[in-house]
Amino acid sequence: MIWSVAPEFTTAVTRLFSGDADLFDALRPENLQQLARYRNVRTILLPGMDYAFLRFNLRDPMNRARPHPLFGDRDLRRAITMAVNRGTLVRSVLDTFALVPVGPIVRAYPTTDPRGAQLPFDSARASRLLDSLGWVRRGVDGMRAKNGRELAFTLIIPTSSMNRIRMGPLLQEQLRRMGIRVQLEQLEASTEGDREARGAFDAALGGWTMSSSPDGMKGAWSSQGIGKNGVNYGSYSNPRFDALLDSALLANPTQAREKFTKALAVINEDAPAIWLYEPRKILGIHRRIRTTEMRPDAWWFDLADWYIPRSERLLRDRIPLVR
């Protein structure tokens, strides 16, 4: 069996559909429209281990010792979060192949309560909150301003993610309707990552891949992850969240879900980010290959138990093993 590891996405898909490869583990929803023409390939959908988010920088990019002039304000972050219709964004970009996350975690973990939720989409409530904070609509374009400053920021997006590139203008339009001006800046992935690591940004469309354990939340969102020790590039810090997360990570399985739910409730209320989508993993695999039940975090875990019926084997399947 051969799976495609081609660095260029289009090449990898072409190899799968042409039969040069037997498996590719990163198909996109738009590829499924092509499958009708390639009856030798089937798909397997798995719960996703990734999530994407709009991260707010809570520190001033010009002086990290100061809070960000916009996003240092918890209430403003909450208002912007409630102004974003995440369900519409997910359907527009990923159709039914993704869900709105319940927070900075994925549903594949048994410790994740799928009934959890972020701040709800509520444009009326968001508008009232923005007004109460002094960010009121001015001028013919209806953009909000306060003390002569327009409510505007730059959102950086890595060019390596087509989903985030597509989502950027949709976010921009939703916030424009709320009177918030967003400038989009697409950057090559390494440049975008460097900007985040240095704190030289207002907001960023980021993504995170979870491992077999939810302990990755610590480096990504806890106080411990600020600076060289992690990837908490927005510098979110709340001792209560830290304590609840530590407690959840140390809890026995019967108590862990409740503790994670409490930790997620704290960070969701603080809104250091808007968790946008949790995509399902789409594998394309040749029909002759029989698989076992797959783990979301490691589809290859039981690879030794996969098999190909003798009558369906291709020439390359008959090459003897070298001992």
Residue pairs with C-beta under 8 A, 6 or more apart in sequence:
1 22
1 23
1 286
1 289
1 306
1 308
1 317
2 20
2 21
2 22
2 23
2 316
3 21
3 22
3 23
3 24
3 25
4 11
4 12
4 13
4 15
4 16
4 20
4 21
4 23
4 24
5 12
6 12
6 15
9 26
9 28
12 21
12 24
12 26
13 24
13 27
13 31
13 284
15 21
15 24
16 22
16 23
16 24
16 27
16 41
16 284
17 34
17 37
17 38
17 41
17 284
19 40
19 286
22 285
22 286
22 289
23 283
23 284
23 285
23 286
23 289
24 283
24 284
25 281
25 283
25 299
26 281
26 282
27 43
27 282
27 283
27 284
28 162
28 282
29 94
29 95
29 97
29 282
31 282
31 284
32 43
32 282
35 41
35 42
35 43
35 284
39 287
40 286
40 287
40 288
41 284
41 285
41 286
41 287
42 284
42 285
42 286
42 287
43 282
43 283
43 284
43 285
44 282
44 283
44 285
44 291
44 294
44 299
45 97
45 280
45 281
45 282
45 283
46 280
46 281
46 283
46 294
46 296
46 299
47 106
47 107
47 108
47 280
47 281
47 296
48 98
48 106
48 108
48 278
48 279
48 280
48 281
48 296
49 106
49 108
49 209
49 210
49 211
49 281
49 296
49 297
50 106
50 207
50 208
50 209
50 210
50 278
50 279
50 281
51 101
51 104
51 105
51 106
51 207
51 208
51 210
51 275
51 276
51 277
51 278
52 161
52 163
52 164
52 167
52 205
52 206
52 207
52 208
52 275
52 276
52 277
52 278
52 279
53 101
53 104
53 205
53 206
53 207
53 208
53 273
53 274
53 275
53 276
54 84
54 155
54 171
54 203
54 204
54 205
54 206
54 273
54 274
54 276
55 196
55 203
55 204
55 205
55 206
55 233
55 234
55 272
55 273
56 68
56 71
56 77
56 80
56 202
56 203
56 234
56 271
56 272
56 273
57 68
57 71
57 199
57 201
57 202
57 203
57 204
57 233
57 234
57 235
58 67
58 68
58 71
58 72
58 234
58 235
58 236
58 237
58 272
59 66
59 67
59 68
59 72
59 199
59 234
59 235
60 66
60 67
60 68
60 69
60 72
61 68
61 199
61 200
61 201
61 202
64 199
64 235
66 72
67 73
68 202
69 149
70 76
70 151
70 153
70 202
71 77
71 153
71 202
71 203
71 234
73 133
74 270
74 271
75 129
75 133
76 130
76 133
76 135
77 270
77 271
77 272
78 119
78 129
78 269
78 271
79 126
79 129
79 130
79 133
79 135
80 126
80 175
80 178
80 180
80 271
80 274
81 118
81 119
81 126
81 271
81 274
82 119
82 120
82 121
82 122
82 123
82 125
82 126
82 129
83 121
83 123
83 126
83 127
83 174
83 175
83 178
83 180
84 121
84 171
84 174
84 175
84 274
85 121
85 123
85 174
86 100
86 118
86 121
86 274
86 275
86 276
86 277
87 100
87 121
88 170
88 174
89 167
89 170
89 171
89 174
89 276
89 277
90 98
90 99
90 100
90 276
90 277
92 166
92 167
92 170
93 163
93 166
93 167
93 170
93 277
94 163
94 277
94 279
97 279
97 280
97 282
98 277
98 278
98 279
98 280
99 107
99 277
99 278
99 280
100 118
100 275
100 276
100 277
100 278
101 118
101 275
101 276
101 277
101 278
102 112
102 113
102 114
102 115
102 116
102 117
102 118
102 264
102 275
103 116
103 118
103 264
103 267
103 268
103 275
104 208
104 217
104 220
104 221
104 264
104 267
104 273
104 275
105 112
105 210
105 214
105 217
105 260
105 264
106 112
106 210
106 278
106 296
107 114
107 278
108 210
108 296
108 297
109 210
109 214
110 253
110 257
111 214
111 248
111 253
111 256
111 257
111 260
112 214
112 257
112 260
113 257
113 260
113 261
116 261
116 264
116 265
116 268
117 268
118 268
118 271
118 274
118 275
119 268
119 269
119 271
123 177
123 178
126 178
127 178
130 136
130 144
130 151
130 178
130 179
133 146
134 146
134 147
135 144
135 145
135 146
135 151
135 179
136 144
136 145
136 146
137 143
137 144
137 179
138 144
138 145
139 145
142 179
143 150
143 151
143 152
143 179
143 180
143 181
144 150
144 151
144 178
144 179
144 180
145 151
150 181
151 179
151 180
151 181
152 180
152 181
152 182
152 183
153 180
153 181
153 182
153 183
153 202
153 203
154 182
154 183
154 184
154 185
154 201
154 202
154 203
155 168
155 171
155 172
155 182
155 183
155 184
155 185
155 202
155 203
155 204
155 205
156 185
156 186
156 187
156 192
156 195
156 196
156 201
156 203
156 204
156 205
157 164
157 165
157 168
157 184
157 185
157 186
157 187
157 192
157 204
157 205
158 164
158 186
158 187
158 188
158 189
158 192
158 193
158 205
159 165
159 186
159 187
159 188
159 189
159 192
160 188
160 189
161 205
161 207
163 277
163 279
164 205
164 207
165 186
167 205
167 276
167 277
168 184
168 186
168 205
169 184
171 182
171 205
172 182
172 184
175 181
175 182
176 182
187 195
192 204
195 201
195 204
196 204
196 206
196 233
197 231
197 233
199 233
199 235
201 233
204 233
205 276
206 233
206 273
208 216
208 220
208 231
210 216
210 297
211 297
212 297
212 298
214 248
214 249
214 260
215 249
217 245
218 224
218 225
218 230
218 245
218 246
218 249
219 225
219 229
219 230
219 231
219 232
220 230
220 231
220 232
221 232
221 236
221 241
221 245
221 267
221 272
222 230
222 232
222 237
222 241
222 242
222 245
223 232
223 237
223 238
223 239
223 242
224 230
224 232
224 242
225 231
225 232
226 232
226 235
226 237
234 272
234 273
236 267
236 270
236 272
236 273
238 266
238 267
238 270
240 266
241 263
241 266
241 267
241 270
244 259
244 262
244 263
244 266
245 260
245 263
247 259
247 263
248 256
248 259
248 260
248 262
248 263
249 256
251 259
281 296
281 299
283 294
283 299
285 291
288 308
288 309
288 312
288 313
288 314
288 317
289 306
289 307
289 308
290 306
290 307
290 308
290 309
291 302
291 306
292 302
292 305
292 306
293 302
294 301
294 302
295 301
295 302
308 317
